[in-house]
């Protein structure tokens, strides 16, 4: 059975899952929940918090929340595609990986998502962006990226010298920052620029609902 991903157009969370599906070489069917023809009943297991899109159905297993889905995919399909999570017996590597995952969740996403929403998502919905909110979000992100520049000066990726989910998690909102008119991902410093250019040009970053 082919895995089914239910997601919306211009949804960074859907794109995040697509990136991992591609990296893991997992065939899937995308059901665009924005289409008027979408009439699929939302499974109760994916709507407990009222925010069920995106979600996946994999051989009858239903899961929502993009980060949880990505972790599931990287674990369930560990033996195929790109290895995206350290081996469990590598305690220090796992700890650095968890640290990098939280770095994205706490220091990147809150600012990048707000800026991307203002200058890209709003425009796609025919709404006017608030330039003050956009600029404040970029300023906040800029201060956080100082630490990224330092970390990436010591290693190739955020969790060490191997690509992980922590790096890929940055692709959707980072892409929308660029589309929204910000060059912050390529002007903060040579280390961030190198890292961002590498991960944002991977084949997995193309062909998502953001492109």
GROMACS elastic network, one bead per residue, 0.5 to 0.9 nm:
[ bonds ]
;  ai    aj funct       b0    kb
    1    58     6  0.77107   500
    1    59     6  0.60695   500
    2    26     6  0.85834   500
    2    27     6  0.63036   500
    2    28     6  0.53920   500
    2    29     6  0.67402   500
    2    57     6  0.89580   500
    2    58     6  0.72443   500
    2    59     6  0.75725   500
    3    26     6  0.79138   500
    3    27     6  0.67947   500
    3    29     6  0.62952   500
    3    30     6  0.87688   500
    3    56     6  0.70836   500
    3    57     6  0.59665   500
    3    59     6  0.68051   500
    4    27     6  0.89484   500
    4    28     6  0.54869   500
    4    30     6  0.59610   500
    4    31     6  0.71734   500
    4    55     6  0.84699   500
    4    56     6  0.55633   500
    4    57     6  0.53000   500
    4    58     6  0.65168   500
    4    59     6  0.89640   500
    5    14     6  0.81146   500
    5    17     6  0.84103   500
    5    18     6  0.84698   500
    5    28     6  0.68903   500
    5    29     6  0.60771   500
    5    31     6  0.61112   500
    5    32     6  0.85200   500
    5    54     6  0.71132   500
    5    55     6  0.60377   500
    5    57     6  0.67296   500
    5    58     6  0.86658   500
    6    14     6  0.79704   500
    6    29     6  0.84384   500
    6    30     6  0.59755   500
    6    32     6  0.62365   500
    6    33     6  0.63626   500
    6    53     6  0.66943   500
    6    54     6  0.53289   500
    6    55     6  0.53915   500
    6    56     6  0.60525   500
    6    57     6  0.83061   500
    7    11     6  0.72432   500
    7    13     6  0.82052   500
    7    14     6  0.53514   500
    7    15     6  0.85405   500
    7    30     6  0.71240   500
    7    31     6  0.63307   500
    7    32     6  0.54325   500
    7    33     6  0.55793   500
    7    34     6  0.78941   500
    7    53     6  0.57098   500
    7    55     6  0.68892   500
    7    56     6  0.86998   500
    7   209     6  0.85960   500
    8    11     6  0.54791   500
    8    12     6  0.89416   500
    8    13     6  0.89082   500
    8    14     6  0.67478   500
    8    31     6  0.81570   500
    8    32     6  0.53365   500
    8    33     6  0.50761   500
    8    34     6  0.53377   500
    8    35     6  0.84614   500
    8    53     6  0.72322   500
    8    54     6  0.71006   500
    8   209     6  0.75524   500
    9    12     6  0.87183   500
    9    14     6  0.80996   500
    9    15     6  0.89469   500
    9    32     6  0.67318   500
    9    33     6  0.77516   500
    9    34     6  0.63410   500
    9    35     6  0.88870   500
    9   209     6  0.53363   500
    9   210     6  0.70950   500
   10    13     6  0.89862   500
   10    14     6  0.81888   500
   10    15     6  0.80762   500
   10   120     6  0.89736   500
   10   121     6  0.71084   500
   10   124     6  0.81133   500
   10   208     6  0.89213   500
   10   209     6  0.56228   500
   10   210     6  0.50838   500
   10   211     6  0.83647   500
   11    14     6  0.53510   500
   11    15     6  0.64211   500
   11    16     6  0.87959   500
   11    54     6  0.84382   500
   11   121     6  0.85511   500
   11   172     6  0.85520   500
   11   209     6  0.68342   500
   11   210     6  0.70469   500
   12    16     6  0.60675   500
   12    17     6  0.87667   500
   12   113     6  0.87917   500
   12   171     6  0.86919   500
   12   172     6  0.50595   500
   12   173     6  0.63456   500
   12   176     6  0.84658   500
   12   209     6  0.79115   500
   12   210     6  0.70976   500
   13    16     6  0.50311   500
   13    17     6  0.65688   500
   13    18     6  0.87724   500
   13    53     6  0.85101   500
   13    54     6  0.68786   500
   13    65     6  0.80344   500
   13    66     6  0.55742   500
   13    67     6  0.82288   500
   13   172     6  0.74990   500
   14    17     6  0.53306   500
   14    18     6  0.63367   500
   14    19     6  0.88482   500
   14    53     6  0.80242   500
   14    54     6  0.57576   500
   14    55     6  0.83591   500
   14    66     6  0.70584   500
   14   172     6  0.88804   500
   14   208     6  0.80356   500
   14   209     6  0.71608   500
   14   210     6  0.89188   500
   15    19     6  0.62046   500
   15    20     6  0.88156   500
   15   171     6  0.85069   500
   15   172     6  0.61405   500
   15   205     6  0.82137   500
   15   207     6  0.88770   500
   15   208     6  0.52656   500
   15   209     6  0.57633   500
   15   210     6  0.65936   500
   16    19     6  0.53003   500
   16    20     6  0.67023   500
   16    21     6  0.88579   500
   16    66     6  0.68771   500
   16    67     6  0.81181   500
   16    70     6  0.77382   500
   16   168     6  0.74307   500
   16   169     6  0.62153   500
   16   170     6  0.83400   500
   16   171     6  0.72127   500
   16   172     6  0.60395   500
   16   205     6  0.87149   500
   16   208     6  0.84243   500
   17    20     6  0.52812   500
   17    21     6  0.61716   500
   17    22     6  0.86856   500
   17    54     6  0.86979   500
   17    66     6  0.61283   500
   17    67     6  0.79474   500
   17    69     6  0.69542   500
   17    70     6  0.58244   500
   17    73     6  0.87572   500
   17   169     6  0.89522   500
   18    22     6  0.61794   500
   18    23     6  0.85988   500
   18    70     6  0.89882   500
   18   204     6  0.76089   500
   18   205     6  0.82512   500
   18   207     6  0.85065   500
   18   208     6  0.61876   500
   18   209     6  0.83292   500
   19    22     6  0.52777   500
   19    23     6  0.62527   500
   19    24     6  0.87095   500
   19    70     6  0.89995   500
   19   168     6  0.73069   500
   19   169     6  0.87283   500
   19   171     6  0.83465   500
   19   172     6  0.88217   500
   19   203     6  0.86320   500
   19   205     6  0.56840   500
   19   206     6  0.80736   500
   19   207     6  0.88354   500
   19   208     6  0.72818   500
   20    24     6  0.60372   500
   20    25     6  0.83884   500
   20    26     6  0.85835   500
   20    70     6  0.62541   500
   20    73     6  0.73835   500
   20    74     6  0.74929   500
   20    82     6  0.88852   500
   20    84     6  0.86993   500
   20   165     6  0.78293   500
   20   168     6  0.76325   500
   20   204     6  0.73316   500
   21    24     6  0.52311   500
   21    25     6  0.60513   500
   21    26     6  0.51972   500
   21    27     6  0.74238   500
   21    28     6  0.77387   500
   21    70     6  0.80799   500
   21    73     6  0.72773   500
   21    74     6  0.86444   500
   21   204     6  0.81762   500
   22    26     6  0.63068   500
   22    27     6  0.80429   500
   22    81     6  0.81616   500
   22   203     6  0.80471   500
   22   204     6  0.52791   500
   22   205     6  0.85341   500
   23    26     6  0.79044   500
   23    80     6  0.89313   500
   23    81     6  0.57260   500
   23    82     6  0.54393   500
   23    83     6  0.84204   500
   23    84     6  0.85458   500
   23   203     6  0.83977   500
   23   204     6  0.59610   500
   24    73     6  0.76731   500
   24    74     6  0.70643   500
   24    77     6  0.69005   500
   24    78     6  0.78902   500
   24    79     6  0.87155   500
   24    80     6  0.58308   500
   24    82     6  0.55256   500
   24    83     6  0.77433   500
   24    84     6  0.85853   500
   25    77     6  0.89659   500
   25    80     6  0.68152   500
   25    81     6  0.52418   500
   25    82     6  0.81030   500
   26    73     6  0.86434   500
   26    77     6  0.80375   500
   26    80     6  0.83322   500
   26    81     6  0.81040   500
   31    34     6  0.88440   500
   31    35     6  0.87010   500
   31    38     6  0.79279   500
   32    35     6  0.58603   500
   32    38     6  0.73055   500
   33    36     6  0.79304   500
   33    37     6  0.84228   500
   33    38     6  0.56366   500
   33    39     6  0.84094   500
   33    40     6  0.85971   500
   33    53     6  0.80895   500
   33    54     6  0.86982   500
   34    37     6  0.84673   500
   34    38     6  0.71531   500
   35    38     6  0.55087   500
   36    39     6  0.80036   500
   39    42     6  0.88836   500
   40    43     6  0.88768   500
   41    44     6  0.89690   500
   42    45     6  0.84159   500
   42    46     6  0.69134   500
   42    47     6  0.68847   500
   42    52     6  0.77164   500
   43    46     6  0.55073   500
   43    47     6  0.66800   500
   43    52     6  0.87755   500
   43    62     6  0.77955   500
   44    47     6  0.52504   500
   44    48     6  0.64213   500
   45    48     6  0.61199   500
   45    52     6  0.87340   500
   45    62     6  0.67025   500
   45    63     6  0.73395   500
   45    64     6  0.81623   500
   46    49     6  0.79840   500
   46    50     6  0.82644   500
   46    51     6  0.79258   500
   46    52     6  0.50736   500
   46    53     6  0.79837   500
   46    54     6  0.87557   500
   46    55     6  0.66544   500
   46    56     6  0.87530   500
   46    62     6  0.67997   500
   46    63     6  0.62304   500
   46    64     6  0.54750   500
   46    65     6  0.86158   500
   47    51     6  0.60239   500
   47    53     6  0.84024   500
   47    64     6  0.82512   500
   48    51     6  0.76968   500
   48    52     6  0.76416   500
   49    52     6  0.72272   500
   51    54     6  0.83431   500
   51    64     6  0.87544   500
   51    65     6  0.86885   500
   52    55     6  0.63628   500
   52    64     6  0.62188   500
   52    65     6  0.75960   500
   53    64     6  0.71377   500
   53    65     6  0.78726   500
   53    66     6  0.89521   500
   54    63     6  0.89275   500
   54    64     6  0.62244   500
   54    65     6  0.68862   500
   54    66     6  0.69426   500
   55    62     6  0.71086   500
   55    63     6  0.55788   500
   55    65     6  0.67754   500
   55    66     6  0.74859   500
   55    69     6  0.77523   500
   56    61     6  0.78048   500
   56    62     6  0.56981   500
   56    63     6  0.54872   500
   56    64     6  0.65064   500
   56    69     6  0.75524   500
   57    60     6  0.57121   500
   57    61     6  0.53046   500
   57    63     6  0.67383   500
   58    62     6  0.65855   500
   58    63     6  0.84202   500
   59    62     6  0.85122   500
   63    66     6  0.87827   500
   63    68     6  0.77618   500
   63    69     6  0.64122   500
   63    72     6  0.88599   500
   64    67     6  0.86875   500
   64    68     6  0.71100   500
   64    69     6  0.64217   500
   65    68     6  0.55005   500
   65    69     6  0.61856   500
   65    70     6  0.87540   500
   66    70     6  0.60832   500
   66    71     6  0.85769   500
   67    70     6  0.51157   500
   67    71     6  0.62124   500
   67    72     6  0.85688   500
   67   165     6  0.89714   500
   67   169     6  0.80409   500
   68    71     6  0.51350   500
   68    72     6  0.61170   500
   68    73     6  0.86400   500
   69    72     6  0.50108   500
   69    73     6  0.61445   500
   69    74     6  0.86079   500
   70    73     6  0.51189   500
   70    74     6  0.61459   500
   70    75     6  0.85722   500
   70   165     6  0.75913   500
   70   169     6  0.89907   500
   71    74     6  0.51895   500
   71    75     6  0.61860   500
   71    76     6  0.84603   500
   71    84     6  0.88173   500
   71    85     6  0.81909   500
   71   165     6  0.77372   500
   72    75     6  0.51818   500
   72    76     6  0.57315   500
   72    77     6  0.81216   500
   73    76     6  0.52069   500
   73    77     6  0.56919   500
   73    78     6  0.77014   500
   74    77     6  0.55847   500
   74    78     6  0.54739   500
   74    79     6  0.89649   500
   74    82     6  0.85946   500
   74    83     6  0.73259   500
   74    84     6  0.61070   500
   74    85     6  0.67344   500
   74   165     6  0.81834   500
   75    79     6  0.85699   500
   75    84     6  0.85490   500
   75    85     6  0.75299   500
   76    79     6  0.83332   500
   77    80     6  0.58284   500
   77    81     6  0.80368   500
   78    81     6  0.76936   500
   78    82     6  0.82338   500
   78    83     6  0.65504   500
   78    84     6  0.80912   500
   78    85     6  0.83158   500
   79    82     6  0.86078   500
   79    83     6  0.77792   500
   80    83     6  0.76357   500
   81    84     6  0.89622   500
   82   163     6  0.85341   500
   82   164     6  0.88216   500
   83    86     6  0.77690   500
   83   162     6  0.87745   500
   83   163     6  0.78693   500
   83   164     6  0.73392   500
   84   162     6  0.81991   500
   84   163     6  0.63485   500
   84   165     6  0.54350   500
   84   166     6  0.85409   500
   85    88     6  0.85339   500
   85    94     6  0.77923   500
   85    97     6  0.75619   500
   85   163     6  0.85614   500
   85   164     6  0.57862   500
   85   165     6  0.68113   500
   86    89     6  0.83800   500
   86    90     6  0.67841   500
   86    91     6  0.87689   500
   86    93     6  0.62023   500
   86    94     6  0.56906   500
   86    97     6  0.73458   500
   86   162     6  0.88386   500
   86   164     6  0.79503   500
   87    90     6  0.55202   500
   87    91     6  0.82013   500
   87    93     6  0.79381   500
   87    94     6  0.72460   500
   88    91     6  0.65123   500
   88    93     6  0.85309   500
   88    94     6  0.66207   500
   89    92     6  0.88357   500
   89    93     6  0.88030   500
   89    94     6  0.82139   500
   90    93     6  0.53281   500
   90    94     6  0.60908   500
   90    95     6  0.86445   500
   91    94     6  0.51461   500
   91    95     6  0.61887   500
   91    96     6  0.87249   500
   92    95     6  0.50045   500
   92    96     6  0.62142   500
   92    97     6  0.85189   500
   93    96     6  0.51633   500
   93    97     6  0.61179   500
   93    98     6  0.87068   500
   93   159     6  0.75374   500
   93   160     6  0.77930   500
   94    98     6  0.61960   500
   94    99     6  0.85280   500
   94   159     6  0.86673   500
   95    98     6  0.51832   500
   95    99     6  0.61733   500
   95   100     6  0.86744   500
   95   159     6  0.88075   500
   96   100     6  0.61880   500
   96   101     6  0.86646   500
   96   158     6  0.84220   500
   96   159     6  0.53149   500
   96   160     6  0.74509   500
   97   100     6  0.50962   500
   97   101     6  0.62337   500
   97   102     6  0.87217   500
   97   158     6  0.78736   500
   97   160     6  0.79582   500
   97   164     6  0.75516   500
   97   165     6  0.84856   500
   97   166     6  0.70718   500
   98   101     6  0.50482   500
   98   102     6  0.62860   500
   98   103     6  0.85220   500
   98   159     6  0.81282   500
   98   166     6  0.82070   500
   99   102     6  0.52749   500
   99   103     6  0.61421   500
   99   104     6  0.89302   500
   99   158     6  0.89137   500
   99   159     6  0.75242   500
   99   166     6  0.89285   500
  100   104     6  0.65094   500
  100   105     6  0.87766   500
  100   158     6  0.57485   500
  100   159     6  0.54739   500
  100   166     6  0.56919   500
  100   167     6  0.80925   500
  101   104     6  0.54116   500
  101   105     6  0.64414   500
  101   106     6  0.87718   500
  101   158     6  0.86555   500
  101   159     6  0.83415   500
  101   165     6  0.74798   500
  101   167     6  0.81541   500
  101   169     6  0.81395   500
  102   106     6  0.58371   500
  102   107     6  0.79027   500
  102   166     6  0.82496   500
  103   106     6  0.54177   500
  103   107     6  0.54197   500
  103   108     6  0.69731   500
  103   109     6  0.89370   500
  103   158     6  0.87955   500
  103   166     6  0.82523   500
  104   107     6  0.55482   500
  104   109     6  0.59610   500
  104   110     6  0.88058   500
  104   166     6  0.68254   500
  104   167     6  0.82629   500
  104   169     6  0.72540   500
  104   170     6  0.69812   500
  105   108     6  0.62030   500
  105   109     6  0.53895   500
  105   110     6  0.72380   500
  105   169     6  0.88300   500
  106   109     6  0.65263   500
  106   110     6  0.65840   500
  107   110     6  0.66143   500
  107   111     6  0.74030   500
  107   141     6  0.73677   500
  107   144     6  0.60322   500
  107   145     6  0.82146   500
  108   111     6  0.58163   500
  108   112     6  0.58928   500
  108   113     6  0.81391   500
  108   141     6  0.64483   500
  108   144     6  0.72113   500
  108   145     6  0.79331   500
  108   170     6  0.77431   500
  108   173     6  0.89841   500
  109   112     6  0.51320   500
  109   113     6  0.54238   500
  109   114     6  0.80675   500
  109   141     6  0.88425   500
  109   170     6  0.77914   500
  109   173     6  0.74237   500
  110   113     6  0.57015   500
  110   114     6  0.64153   500
  110   115     6  0.89279   500
  110   137     6  0.84105   500
  110   141     6  0.84241   500
  111   114     6  0.52952   500
  111   115     6  0.62651   500
  111   116     6  0.85392   500
  111   136     6  0.86456   500
  111   138     6  0.67395   500
  111   139     6  0.86335   500
  111   140     6  0.64078   500
  111   141     6  0.54100   500
  112   115     6  0.51927   500
  112   116     6  0.59062   500
  112   117     6  0.83531   500
  112   137     6  0.69121   500
  112   138     6  0.71862   500
  112   141     6  0.67203   500
  112   173     6  0.59205   500
  112   174     6  0.69102   500
  112   176     6  0.83859   500
  112   177     6  0.67912   500
  113   116     6  0.50740   500
  113   117     6  0.58826   500
  113   118     6  0.85321   500
  113   137     6  0.86635   500
  113   173     6  0.59306   500
  113   174     6  0.86790   500
  113   176     6  0.85243   500
  113   177     6  0.84526   500
  114   117     6  0.51632   500
  114   118     6  0.62927   500
  114   119     6  0.89157   500
  114   133     6  0.77648   500
  114   134     6  0.71142   500
  114   137     6  0.63881   500
  114   138     6  0.88514   500
  115   118     6  0.52371   500
  115   119     6  0.63932   500
  115   120     6  0.82810   500
  115   133     6  0.71167   500
  115   135     6  0.75258   500
  115   136     6  0.82806   500
  115   137     6  0.54662   500
  115   138     6  0.64844   500
  115   173     6  0.88120   500
  115   176     6  0.85274   500
  115   177     6  0.68621   500
  115   180     6  0.79976   500
  116   119     6  0.55171   500
  116   120     6  0.55172   500
  116   121     6  0.66344   500
  116   122     6  0.86793   500
  116   134     6  0.78223   500
  116   173     6  0.64013   500
  116   174     6  0.82111   500
  116   175     6  0.86705   500
  116   176     6  0.53191   500
  116   177     6  0.53216   500
  116   178     6  0.86815   500
  116   179     6  0.83073   500
  116   180     6  0.63910   500
  117   120     6  0.55846   500
  117   122     6  0.59399   500
  117   123     6  0.86063   500
  117   129     6  0.82863   500
  117   134     6  0.85480   500
  117   173     6  0.89551   500
  117   176     6  0.82713   500
  117   180     6  0.89052   500
  118   121     6  0.63335   500
  118   122     6  0.55261   500
  118   123     6  0.76667   500
  118   127     6  0.89725   500
  118   128     6  0.80355   500
  118   130     6  0.62280   500
  118   131     6  0.76235   500
  118   133     6  0.73194   500
  118   134     6  0.60091   500
  118   180     6  0.83312   500
  119   122     6  0.62805   500
  119   123     6  0.63634   500
  119   124     6  0.89591   500
  119   128     6  0.82995   500
  119   129     6  0.55339   500
  119   130     6  0.78454   500
  119   131     6  0.79012   500
  119   134     6  0.69634   500
  119   176     6  0.83718   500
  119   177     6  0.81279   500
  119   179     6  0.82901   500
  119   180     6  0.50160   500
  119   181     6  0.78518   500
  120   123     6  0.52311   500
  120   124     6  0.62002   500
  120   125     6  0.88050   500
  120   129     6  0.81599   500
  120   176     6  0.65932   500
  120   177     6  0.81176   500
  120   179     6  0.70476   500
  120   180     6  0.54487   500
  121   124     6  0.51163   500
  121   125     6  0.64952   500
  121   126     6  0.88727   500
  121   127     6  0.85235   500
  121   129     6  0.88711   500
  121   176     6  0.85548   500
  122   125     6  0.51670   500
  122   126     6  0.63662   500
  122   128     6  0.64061   500
  122   129     6  0.60675   500
  123   127     6  0.52155   500
  123   128     6  0.62566   500
  123   129     6  0.68404   500
  124   127     6  0.74242   500
  125   128     6  0.88923   500
  129   132     6  0.88672   500
  129   133     6  0.83223   500
  129   134     6  0.78497   500
  130   133     6  0.54704   500
  130   134     6  0.63861   500
  130   135     6  0.88408   500
  131   135     6  0.60973   500
  131   136     6  0.85007   500
  132   135     6  0.52522   500
  132   136     6  0.60886   500
  132   137     6  0.85088   500
  133   136     6  0.51568   500
  133   137     6  0.60522   500
  133   138     6  0.86017   500
  134   137     6  0.52028   500
  134   138     6  0.62511   500
  134   139     6  0.86597   500
  135   138     6  0.50898   500
  135   139     6  0.61248   500
  135   140     6  0.86145   500
  136   139     6  0.50481   500
  136   140     6  0.61883   500
  136   141     6  0.86041   500
  137   140     6  0.50902   500
  137   141     6  0.61347   500
  137   142     6  0.85057   500
  138   141     6  0.50342   500
  138   142     6  0.59953   500
  138   143     6  0.87841   500
  138   177     6  0.88906   500
  138   182     6  0.80259   500
  138   184     6  0.77072   500
  139   142     6  0.50485   500
  139   143     6  0.65906   500
  139   144     6  0.89896   500
  140   143     6  0.54639   500
  140   144     6  0.67201   500
  140   145     6  0.89517   500
  141   144     6  0.51164   500
  141   145     6  0.61747   500
  141   146     6  0.89679   500
  141   184     6  0.86242   500
  142   145     6  0.51333   500
  142   146     6  0.67925   500
  142   184     6  0.71845   500
  142   188     6  0.73980   500
  143   146     6  0.56423   500
  143   147     6  0.79559   500
  144   147     6  0.59036   500
  144   148     6  0.71304   500
  145   149     6  0.62143   500
  145   150     6  0.86593   500
  145   184     6  0.89785   500
  145   185     6  0.87747   500
  145   188     6  0.71858   500
  145   192     6  0.80730   500
  146   149     6  0.52144   500
  146   150     6  0.65745   500
  146   151     6  0.88897   500
  146   188     6  0.74320   500
  146   189     6  0.84389   500
  147   150     6  0.50979   500
  147   151     6  0.61883   500
  147   152     6  0.85436   500
  148   151     6  0.50785   500
  148   152     6  0.59348   500
  148   153     6  0.83282   500
  148   158     6  0.77735   500
  148   191     6  0.82039   500
  148   192     6  0.67716   500
  149   152     6  0.53004   500
  149   153     6  0.60915   500
  149   188     6  0.74580   500
  149   189     6  0.63206   500
  149   190     6  0.77424   500
  149   191     6  0.55493   500
  149   192     6  0.54733   500
  149   193     6  0.89029   500
  150   153     6  0.51335   500
  150   154     6  0.69753   500
  150   191     6  0.79003   500
  150   192     6  0.89115   500
  151   154     6  0.55644   500
  151   155     6  0.66626   500
  151   156     6  0.87943   500
  151   157     6  0.82924   500
  151   158     6  0.68094   500
  151   159     6  0.89903   500
  151   191     6  0.85899   500
  152   155     6  0.50914   500
  152   156     6  0.59050   500
  152   157     6  0.62109   500
  152   158     6  0.64661   500
  152   160     6  0.87089   500
  152   191     6  0.55279   500
  152   192     6  0.66307   500
  152   194     6  0.89520   500
  152   195     6  0.75000   500
  153   156     6  0.76036   500
  153   190     6  0.85644   500
  153   191     6  0.56393   500
  153   192     6  0.83890   500
  154   157     6  0.89322   500
  154   160     6  0.85191   500
  155   158     6  0.72759   500
  155   159     6  0.80951   500
  155   160     6  0.55111   500
  155   161     6  0.56047   500
  156   159     6  0.84789   500
  156   160     6  0.63321   500
  156   162     6  0.72377   500
  156   163     6  0.82461   500
  156   191     6  0.85699   500
  156   194     6  0.88889   500
  156   195     6  0.71285   500
  157   160     6  0.52466   500
  157   161     6  0.54214   500
  157   162     6  0.62828   500
  157   163     6  0.60573   500
  157   164     6  0.79232   500
  157   166     6  0.87570   500
  157   167     6  0.68815   500
  157   195     6  0.69326   500
  158   161     6  0.79419   500
  158   162     6  0.85639   500
  158   163     6  0.80199   500
  158   164     6  0.81049   500
  158   166     6  0.68894   500
  158   167     6  0.63579   500
  158   195     6  0.89916   500
  159   162     6  0.72038   500
  159   163     6  0.76915   500
  159   164     6  0.71222   500
  159   166     6  0.72551   500
  159   167     6  0.81196   500
  160   163     6  0.78071   500
  160   164     6  0.88327   500
  163   166     6  0.79713   500
  163   167     6  0.65502   500
  163   168     6  0.80413   500
  163   199     6  0.87973   500
  164   167     6  0.56568   500
  164   168     6  0.67773   500
  164   169     6  0.89117   500
  165   168     6  0.50062   500
  165   169     6  0.59683   500
  165   170     6  0.89581   500
  166   169     6  0.54091   500
  166   170     6  0.73336   500
  167   170     6  0.58049   500
  167   171     6  0.75859   500
  167   195     6  0.88394   500
  167   196     6  0.89604   500
  167   199     6  0.73316   500
  168   171     6  0.55091   500
  168   172     6  0.83439   500
  168   199     6  0.69903   500
  168   200     6  0.85226   500
  168   205     6  0.86057   500
  169   172     6  0.71195   500
  169   173     6  0.84624   500
  170   173     6  0.61635   500
  170   174     6  0.57681   500
  170   175     6  0.83597   500
  170   196     6  0.88228   500
  170   199     6  0.87727   500
  170   200     6  0.88288   500
  171   174     6  0.51194   500
  171   175     6  0.58681   500
  171   176     6  0.86708   500
  171   196     6  0.83664   500
  171   199     6  0.72354   500
  171   200     6  0.60695   500
  171   205     6  0.69367   500
  172   175     6  0.52166   500
  172   176     6  0.65058   500
  172   177     6  0.88460   500
  172   200     6  0.89544   500
  172   205     6  0.80541   500
  172   208     6  0.89966   500
  172   210     6  0.75263   500
  173   177     6  0.61647   500
  173   178     6  0.87666   500
  174   177     6  0.50631   500
  174   178     6  0.65769   500
  174   179     6  0.87701   500
  174   185     6  0.71808   500
  174   196     6  0.84729   500
  174   200     6  0.82516   500
  175   178     6  0.53537   500
  175   179     6  0.63207   500
  175   180     6  0.85917   500
  175   200     6  0.74865   500
  175   205     6  0.89659   500
  175   210     6  0.81795   500
  176   180     6  0.58029   500
  176   181     6  0.86289   500
  176   182     6  0.88509   500
  176   210     6  0.80390   500
  177   181     6  0.66016   500
  177   182     6  0.55209   500
  177   183     6  0.75829   500
  177   184     6  0.78728   500
  177   185     6  0.80630   500
  178   181     6  0.53867   500
  178   182     6  0.50403   500
  178   183     6  0.59359   500
  178   184     6  0.78472   500
  178   185     6  0.76322   500
  179   182     6  0.73044   500
  182   185     6  0.77994   500
  183   186     6  0.56119   500
  183   187     6  0.61431   500
  183   188     6  0.86682   500
  184   187     6  0.52321   500
  184   188     6  0.60003   500
  185   188     6  0.65290   500
  185   189     6  0.85823   500
  185   192     6  0.67104   500
  185   193     6  0.62276   500
  185   196     6  0.65587   500
  185   197     6  0.86218   500
  186   189     6  0.69985   500
  186   190     6  0.77150   500
  186   192     6  0.67639   500
  186   194     6  0.81217   500
  186   196     6  0.73012   500
  186   197     6  0.79051   500
  187   190     6  0.76851   500
  187   192     6  0.81596   500
  187   193     6  0.68775   500
  188   191     6  0.84210   500
  188   192     6  0.66969   500
  188   193     6  0.73486   500
  189   192     6  0.56624   500
  189   193     6  0.61841   500
  189   194     6  0.87155   500
  190   193     6  0.50035   500
  190   194     6  0.60323   500
  190   195     6  0.85828   500
  191   194     6  0.51871   500
  191   195     6  0.62083   500
  191   196     6  0.85030   500
  192   195     6  0.50852   500
  192   196     6  0.58417   500
  192   197     6  0.83091   500
  193   196     6  0.51962   500
  193   197     6  0.59118   500
  193   198     6  0.84071   500
  194   197     6  0.53429   500
  194   198     6  0.62099   500
  194   199     6  0.88492   500
  195   198     6  0.51899   500
  195   199     6  0.63090   500
  195   200     6  0.84542   500
  196   199     6  0.53548   500
  196   200     6  0.57450   500
  196   201     6  0.82879   500
  197   200     6  0.54026   500
  197   201     6  0.61128   500
  197   202     6  0.88077   500
  198   201     6  0.56842   500
  198   202     6  0.67189   500
  199   202     6  0.55018   500
  199   204     6  0.89115   500
  199   205     6  0.77570   500
  200   203     6  0.85309   500
  200   204     6  0.85776   500
  200   205     6  0.59956   500
  200   206     6  0.85107   500
  201   204     6  0.80860   500
  201   205     6  0.64594   500
  201   206     6  0.76835   500
  202   205     6  0.55538   500
  202   206     6  0.73562   500
  203   206     6  0.55318   500
  203   207     6  0.82480   500
  204   207     6  0.74831   500
  204   208     6  0.81319   500
  205   208     6  0.67501   500
  205   211     6  0.88348   500
  206   209     6  0.89735   500
  206   210     6  0.84616   500
  206   211     6  0.66443   500
  207   210     6  0.76736   500
  207   211     6  0.57783   500
  208   211     6  0.55480   500
